[in-house]
Amino acid sequence: MRTYISLSLLTVTLAVAALSAPVAAQERSITVTGRGEISVEPDMATVIIGVQTEAEIAATALDEASAATAAILATLDGEGVLAEDIRSGAIRLNPRYSQSVLSSGTQITGYQAVNSVEVQVNDLDRLGGLLAAVVGDGANRLDGVHFGLQDPSEATDEARRRAVIEAARLADLYAQAAGVSVGELQLINEAGSVGYRPMVAETRQMELAASSPQYDVPVSPGKIDLNASVVLVYAIAD
């Protein structure tokens, strides 16, 4: 019986001690999220160009697409595009069908071949002329133009700096509104992914040209938005 009473008293004592722990011992803090953004001009473009051919025989359609693609690669080499900046894209050979009124089901009437390459252009001043040149040598597809940055690290770091500055401003704002003071910085945490989305130009398919275009293709890169987000935790000063 004495043991039971002693244990009960010990339990009550520990419970009272836990309840009487000063709330002030729990450190007060301000948590804010800051976002930074910067707009910069792109310095490169990724272009997907290709050839689409049609023929009654599959081998003929594929051969014509292959020959035109080889001519495009030769043009890119002559324009100074490095081999490391070129890679194969879509390569397809598909049958073409037609619905016959006189017979049931579908019939194969020919074949369509597609061959494309993805090209990184690091000199945007030459982009319009380059597109015109490859069209003159057989390209009849333009499946995407993406403007970007060769090295986005410097611009991304500036977005991070702006995010920290914005978070610090918000901490001061909230502290003043609450009638407290901002103490020492306790935590910095990058929130989410940091980076940018490449600018995407309109995708289109060009008509086959019998000769080279008379003008360079006009391009307008615009600007790229880079953003960063950071979480800062400050102590509330007494």
C-alpha positions as CSV (number, residue, x, y, z in Angstrom):
1,M,0.0,0.0,0.0
2,R,2.8,2.4,0.8
3,T,4.4,1.6,-2.6
4,Y,1.2,2.5,-4.4
5,I,0.9,5.8,-2.6
6,S,4.6,6.7,-3.3
7,L,4.2,6.0,-7.0
8,S,1.0,8.0,-7.1
9,L,2.7,10.9,-5.4
10,L,5.6,10.7,-7.8
11,T,3.3,10.7,-10.8
12,V,1.4,13.8,-9.5
13,T,4.7,15.6,-8.8
14,L,6.0,15.0,-12.4
15,A,2.6,16.1,-13.9
16,V,2.6,19.3,-11.9
17,A,6.2,20.0,-12.9
18,A,5.4,19.5,-16.6
19,L,2.4,21.8,-16.3
20,S,4.3,24.5,-14.4
21,A,7.2,24.6,-17.0
22,P,7.2,28.3,-18.1
23,V,5.8,28.9,-21.6
24,A,8.5,31.5,-22.1
25,A,11.0,28.7,-22.2
26,Q,9.6,27.8,-25.6
27,E,11.4,30.1,-28.0
28,R,9.1,32.4,-29.9
29,S,9.8,32.8,-33.6
30,I,8.7,34.4,-36.9
31,T,8.5,32.2,-40.0
32,V,8.3,33.9,-43.4
33,T,8.5,32.9,-47.0
34,G,10.2,35.2,-49.5
35,R,10.0,34.9,-53.3
36,G,12.5,36.4,-55.7
37,E,12.2,36.8,-59.5
38,I,14.4,38.1,-62.2
39,S,13.8,38.5,-66.0
40,V,16.8,38.0,-68.3
41,E,17.3,37.7,-72.1
42,P,17.9,34.2,-73.4
43,D,21.2,33.5,-75.0
44,M,20.4,30.2,-76.8
45,A,17.6,28.3,-78.5
46,T,16.8,24.7,-79.0
47,V,15.1,24.0,-82.3
48,I,13.5,20.8,-83.5
49,I,13.6,20.7,-87.3
50,G,12.7,17.8,-89.6
51,V,11.6,16.3,-92.8
52,Q,8.2,14.6,-93.6
53,T,7.9,12.6,-96.8
54,E,5.2,10.5,-98.4
55,A,5.4,7.7,-100.9
56,E,3.5,4.6,-102.0
57,I,6.5,2.4,-101.0
58,A,7.8,2.4,-97.4
59,A,11.5,2.2,-98.5
60,T,11.0,5.2,-100.8
61,A,9.5,7.4,-98.2
62,L,12.2,6.5,-95.7
63,D,15.0,7.0,-98.3
64,E,13.7,10.5,-99.2
65,A,13.5,11.5,-95.6
66,S,17.0,10.2,-94.9
67,A,18.5,12.0,-97.9
68,A,16.8,15.3,-96.9
69,T,18.0,14.8,-93.3
70,A,21.6,14.2,-94.4
71,A,21.4,17.5,-96.4
72,I,20.1,19.3,-93.3
73,L,23.0,18.0,-91.2
74,A,25.5,19.1,-93.9
75,T,23.9,22.6,-93.8
76,L,24.2,22.7,-90.0
77,D,27.8,21.7,-90.2
78,G,28.5,24.4,-92.8
79,E,26.8,27.0,-90.6
80,G,29.2,26.1,-87.8
81,V,26.9,24.2,-85.5
82,L,28.9,21.7,-83.5
83,A,28.1,18.0,-83.7
84,E,27.7,17.9,-79.9
85,D,24.8,20.4,-80.3
86,I,22.9,18.1,-82.6
87,R,21.0,15.0,-81.7
88,S,18.4,12.9,-83.4
89,G,14.8,13.4,-82.5
90,A,11.7,11.6,-83.8
91,I,12.2,8.9,-86.5
92,R,8.9,7.5,-87.7
93,L,7.5,5.4,-90.6
94,N,3.8,5.1,-90.6
95,P,1.3,3.6,-93.1
96,R,-1.4,5.8,-94.5
97,Y,-4.9,4.4,-94.8
98,S,-8.0,5.3,-96.8
99,Q,-11.5,4.1,-96.4
100,S,-12.7,2.3,-99.5
101,V,-16.4,2.6,-100.3
102,L,-16.3,-0.6,-102.4
103,S,-14.6,-2.8,-99.8
104,S,-14.9,-3.3,-96.1
105,G,-12.2,-2.1,-93.8
106,T,-9.2,0.2,-94.6
107,Q,-6.5,0.0,-97.2
108,I,-2.9,1.1,-97.1
109,T,-2.4,3.7,-99.8
110,G,1.1,4.8,-98.9
111,Y,3.6,5.6,-96.2
112,Q,4.7,8.6,-94.3
113,A,8.3,9.0,-93.0
114,V,9.4,11.6,-90.4
115,N,13.0,12.3,-89.4
116,S,13.8,15.2,-87.1
117,V,16.9,16.6,-85.3
118,E,17.2,18.7,-82.2
119,V,19.7,21.6,-82.6
120,Q,21.1,23.9,-79.9
121,V,21.8,27.3,-81.3
122,N,24.1,29.4,-79.1
123,D,24.1,32.5,-81.3
124,L,20.6,33.9,-81.5
125,D,21.6,36.4,-84.1
126,R,22.1,33.5,-86.5
127,L,18.9,31.7,-85.7
128,G,16.7,33.2,-88.4
129,G,19.3,32.6,-91.1
130,L,19.9,29.1,-90.0
131,L,16.2,28.2,-90.1
132,A,16.0,29.6,-93.6
133,A,19.0,27.7,-94.7
134,V,17.8,24.3,-93.5
135,V,14.4,24.9,-95.2
136,G,16.2,25.5,-98.4
137,D,17.9,22.2,-98.1
138,G,14.8,20.1,-97.5
139,A,13.4,20.7,-94.0
140,N,9.6,21.1,-94.0
141,R,8.9,20.7,-90.3
142,L,9.5,23.1,-87.5
143,D,8.3,21.3,-84.4
144,G,9.4,23.7,-81.7
145,V,11.7,26.6,-80.7
146,H,12.7,26.8,-77.1
147,F,14.6,29.9,-75.8
148,G,16.8,29.4,-72.8
149,L,20.1,30.1,-71.1
150,Q,23.4,28.3,-71.6
151,D,24.3,28.8,-67.9
152,P,21.4,30.0,-65.7
153,S,23.4,29.8,-62.4
154,E,24.2,33.5,-62.2
155,A,20.6,34.6,-62.8
156,T,19.3,31.9,-60.5
157,D,21.6,33.1,-57.7
158,E,20.3,36.6,-58.1
159,A,16.7,35.4,-57.8
160,R,17.8,33.6,-54.5
161,R,19.3,36.9,-53.2
162,R,16.0,38.7,-53.9
163,A,14.1,36.0,-52.2
164,V,16.1,36.4,-49.0
165,I,15.7,40.2,-49.1
166,E,12.0,39.9,-49.5
167,A,11.7,37.4,-46.7
168,A,13.7,39.7,-44.4
169,R,11.4,42.6,-45.3
170,L,8.3,40.6,-44.5
171,A,9.8,39.5,-41.2
172,D,10.3,43.2,-40.2
173,L,6.8,44.1,-41.4
174,Y,5.1,41.3,-39.4
175,A,7.2,42.1,-36.3
176,Q,6.3,45.8,-36.4
177,A,2.6,45.0,-36.8
178,A,2.7,42.6,-33.9
179,G,4.7,45.1,-31.7
180,V,7.8,42.9,-31.3
181,S,11.3,43.0,-32.6
182,V,13.1,40.6,-35.0
183,G,15.9,38.6,-33.3
184,E,18.6,36.4,-34.7
185,L,18.1,34.4,-37.9
186,Q,17.7,30.8,-36.9
187,L,16.9,28.9,-40.1
188,I,17.2,29.3,-43.9
189,N,15.5,26.7,-46.1
190,E,15.1,26.8,-49.8
191,A,11.5,26.1,-50.7
192,G,10.7,24.0,-53.7
193,S,12.7,23.8,-56.9
194,V,14.6,26.8,-58.3
195,G,15.0,27.5,-62.0
196,Y,13.1,28.7,-65.1
197,R,10.9,27.6,-67.8
198,P,12.3,28.0,-71.3
199,M,10.3,30.3,-73.6
200,V,8.4,28.2,-76.2
201,A,7.7,29.7,-79.6
202,E,4.6,28.5,-81.6
203,T,5.0,25.1,-83.2
204,R,4.2,24.9,-86.8
205,Q,4.7,22.9,-90.0
206,M,6.1,24.6,-93.0
207,E,5.2,23.9,-96.6
208,L,7.8,22.2,-98.8
209,A,9.8,24.8,-100.6
210,A,11.1,24.4,-104.1
211,S,13.9,26.9,-103.3
212,S,15.5,28.6,-100.4
213,P,13.5,31.3,-98.6
214,Q,14.3,34.8,-99.6
215,Y,14.3,36.1,-96.1
216,D,15.6,35.0,-92.7
217,V,13.0,33.7,-90.4
218,P,12.1,36.5,-87.9
219,V,12.5,35.5,-84.3
220,S,11.7,37.4,-81.0
221,P,13.3,35.7,-78.0
222,G,11.6,37.9,-75.4
223,K,12.7,37.3,-71.8
224,I,12.9,34.4,-69.4
225,D,11.6,34.6,-65.8
226,L,13.7,32.9,-63.1
227,N,12.4,32.5,-59.6
228,A,13.4,31.3,-56.2
229,S,11.6,30.8,-52.9
230,V,13.1,30.7,-49.4
231,V,11.8,30.2,-45.9
232,L,13.5,32.2,-43.0
233,V,12.9,31.7,-39.3
234,Y,13.8,34.5,-37.0
235,A,13.7,34.5,-33.2
236,I,11.5,37.2,-31.6
237,A,13.7,39.4,-29.5
238,D,12.6,40.3,-25.9
